[in-house]
Structure formats: C-alpha cells, structure tokens
Amino acid sequence: MAEATGRSQSWPWWPLLPLYPYGRRQTLIRELIPAQVWSFEQLQGVLYVAVPIRMTVLRLRRGLLLYAPVAPTVEVRRALADLEQRFGPVQTIVLPTASGLEHKVAVPAMARAFPMATVWVTPRQWSFPMALPLSWLGFPARRTRVLFEQGVPHAEELDWKALGPLDLGLGTFLEVACLHRASASVLITDALVAIGREPPELFGADPTPLLFHARDRGDEPLQDGPENRRRGWQRLVLFASYLRPDRLAVPPWGEVLSQALAPGLRSLRCYFGLYPFRWLPGWQEEFQALLPTPSAPLRVAPVLERLVFPRCRSALLDWLRAMARDWEIGWVIPAHYEAPVAVRASQLADLADSLEVGTWAPDGGSWAYLAGIDRNLLRLGVVPRSPGVPPQC
C-alpha cells in the first residue's frame, strides 16, 4: 500500500528545481467553493522551510481551468480525471507569473497530461542563466498563448488584471490576477498572502519540518505533538517571510557541532542533529505581527515587499485599486498559505490606502536581512535603482 502511494505521489522532474520534498509530492485536494472552485496543494520549499503551494481549479461552463499548476503526479491526474467526469475536460492551463519558477516548472508536464488544453502564459517570460524560447523549456508551441498579447481565455466568464511588468534586472516580475465571476473569487499568485495561525492540514502526513524547527537545541529529539507542530509552524513562517528573522541568532559552530549526532538524530531526516539556530525572546510577537486581522485579511508577502516592490509601490497600489474598483469580490485565493480568504473589494482599497501612508519596505528589525540583500543587489548593479514600469497590460 505504501509503495503504491509512493508511486502515485512521485514527481520525477524534481531535479529541474530541487525543492523539498523533492521527488515525492503529496497533494491535499479541497473543495473551496461548492461545485465551482477546488484547491490542489503540495508542500514546497528549501530544506525544511516549506509552505503550501496551490493550484486552483475553476469550473467553467464547458470544462475546467487550471491556474498555477502544481506537479501533475498520478494522484493529481486521478483527481482531475474525477472532476472531468463531472464537469467536462480540462480546457485551459494558466501560468499567471513571469518570474515564479516554482509555478513555471510544472506547466510543461501538466500540458503533456492534458494534450487538448490550451496553455496561457503571462507576457515577459524569462529564464536564467540563458534566455530560451518557451518551446525549449517544454511548453507546447502550437498550444501556448500569451495573455493580453493574444487575448484572454474565457472572457465571457473571467476577468484578468496584471501587476507589472516590473523590471527586476535579471528578468521581469509580472503576476496576473483572475476573477471568476460565478464564484466572486479572485485568484492571485505571490503578491498577497494570508498566513494562518495553525499549521496547514498538508503537514498532517509528515510533520517533520514543523518538528525540526520546534526545537531549541540540536540535540533535542523530534517530538510530535500539537504544541510542537504549532511552534514549528510559527518559526517556519518567520524563516519563509524574512529569511533571517531578527529574533534568530546563530550559535557558535563549536556549540552546534557539540550537539550534533546525538542518539536518535543520526539520520538525514534530522540533518544528523545539525541545528545552527537559537531563537531569542520575542519571536512569538514577530509571528503574531504577520497574522491577518478582521479589517486586514491580506498582506503583502514580506520577501516581495522588500526585494521586488521596494521601488515599485505605485504599481502594486494601482493593481489593488483597479481590482477594488472594477470587480465584485467575495473571496481571494492566493497560491500560498491560507485559502479561500473572505475579502470585500473595499478591503483591497483599504489595503492600498494603508500601504500608501504606512512604512514601506523598512530596513530594521526582521526586515534588516532582506534590506541588506537589496542593497547588495543595487551595489552590484543586478537590479535597477529606478526600475522602469511599462504601461499596465
């Protein structure tokens, strides 16, 4: 049984973007809006700093649309086949970002799994270190279309708005939001998130990343329990949000090595007891500050605010206000963290107003490490000091 489950969750293309959990991708499938919107969630991250990544499936009048594909394992394809039997075939596959490699890497395999579907991508697609045609990256040349430049799919049912393009130096940031009118749901990719207080259900089958980060010392065993899962999730979120939070210190390597290889930790699962982290008082308050509130259910992802948008705030504000002005919204479904998030159009306008008058892309506290990366990128000329913001698509 376990062997069969392993085969159904196998992802052989993981070396293209070697992120945890590598070649095995368990998928959590949830119905978000009854008979209209579904979420296919997998874990993805660097080492044990892993957060959910989501593909959203929309029911159209004739068939299905896949927004931001995840790895099309056998488990995923079987679940999609069940939806196809009820609601019609997969008609459309959408890559809604120009820069999100974690969203791009699964699209060619998903396109091969559904050879009759049309693939739509954002403008300004790019690859690194060499600029390659999409067909060389596995995208089907005859079935791939560019959003806005070649129209938009299902305009009678869906609306589309682009954030960007924004010049990142090495490439372009561009994210496209999609309004599914039937469910009043807005699908977005990376710009906005709602971080949950509790660990996502997806960690239920293997809580190892949570238990690893719940410890205070490298020689502590990985002990399961609700409180350890919760503490591990909160610390993991701080890593994912700030890369190096302010309330985190690195102990001397002599101390780290002295705690390694403790009994019960001599395995790769435990990284052999190597745990170069010391959490300082106040880290819980740092996590609490990231949580949504009734008046502010969404926030800008901190990594994007400090590394992508620090000199492009106006483009983000325009995007938020355009959605608030033009769309009737009941839900927002980001590609990471919590979903669906109950949001009114007026709350997106309020978010834009608060971002406009508040502190933007700060340098201190937990933001300091991201700010240092940004300064170094500017100093080396990797990113532009005054990025051009071409007209909105």
Phi, psi and omega in degrees: 000314179297322179295319179295319177297318178300318179295321182289341180254009183287138178231093188289345183268013183300330179298341177296329175214087192285079180251150174299140004267035170061241191274003178234117184239098173289144183237129172261125183247124181229144172270114184274314177237119188310124175062018181226320187222134179231153178241129174247111189243136174229157174276147177201136179178184179263120185053236182261012173267083188238136177230160179294142171240138193236134162259131177257133179250126178252139171273124176257176178298327178228083175105202189231153173237136177252121182249122180062071186301147169255178182302122184278069177294171175302320178302316179293315183295324178295317180295321177293324177298322176297318178293323178298321179297329182272324192233001180104171189287160170294115182265326193217137174239128185240125168262104190268016182219147176268339189241348184280093182300326182294337176270330185283326192295333183270349188296313181302317179294322177294322178296321177292328179291336181230078190291350178263354183277145173273136180258126176247134180233158175290157169297168174062034174298145181212161178224159183221140010273352180241142175281115183238148175297150180302325181297329177287341179267005176100359178284135182289115188300320185282345183245004184259130180237157180253124180303141179073311180293327179240027181095196176222150180280142170056050182297339178285346182236338188231149171241153186225139176220135184260138167259107185113191010283144178240132184283118177260003183091289178288334182192202186237139169264128175206128180230136183244123175271149182231127174262121173267102189299323185299326182251358184057034182255134175255122178264127177229171186253280191240339192294320184240145180219160169232110185271128182277150179289326183256156178298141177298150180302334183300336179281356186300320183286328180213094182275015185309313179301323179292316183291327178298314184277349180286345187281161175253344180220156181290335181269006174282137177289161175277103184250126183277151177163156183304317183291320178294320177299318181294314180296319178297321179296316182297320179289322178300318179298320179297320175300310184296330183277320189239354183069309174222092183298158183295326184270032178234129176242157176255114181292163177303145184294334174299319177293317180300313183291328180293336180265352181286161175061028175292153178306136182087353182241011185271063180208160179296327179305325180260008186051034175057029177083002177287120184213083187275048184227142171223114182276132184261158178305141179104354182293330179296322179294325176298319178294315181303325181293341180274347187284150177289161175235165179304326181272342181226078185286346180233157174219160173287134177300125186304320180299320179288320179301321187268335184248339181251315187260006189300331178244018183227031183301323184299324179295319178295317180297318179299320180295313179299315183289327177294318177295318180296324183285319194259343190241145169270115192240135172241332184219149168239134181238094176286165179275000178220156177063220191283149174191148355281154179250121178290117185218135172263155179303322181297332180287330174292321176296319178296321178298316178300317181296318181292324177292328182290324184261345183273177176292132185242133177046061184293168183253341188260175177062222181292347178278350190297319182295315177297320179298322177295320176300316181298317179297319179294321178296321177294315182299323181276356180075017181286322177242149182283145177288327178234081185295133175291137176244093179302166180304148179299146176290000000 
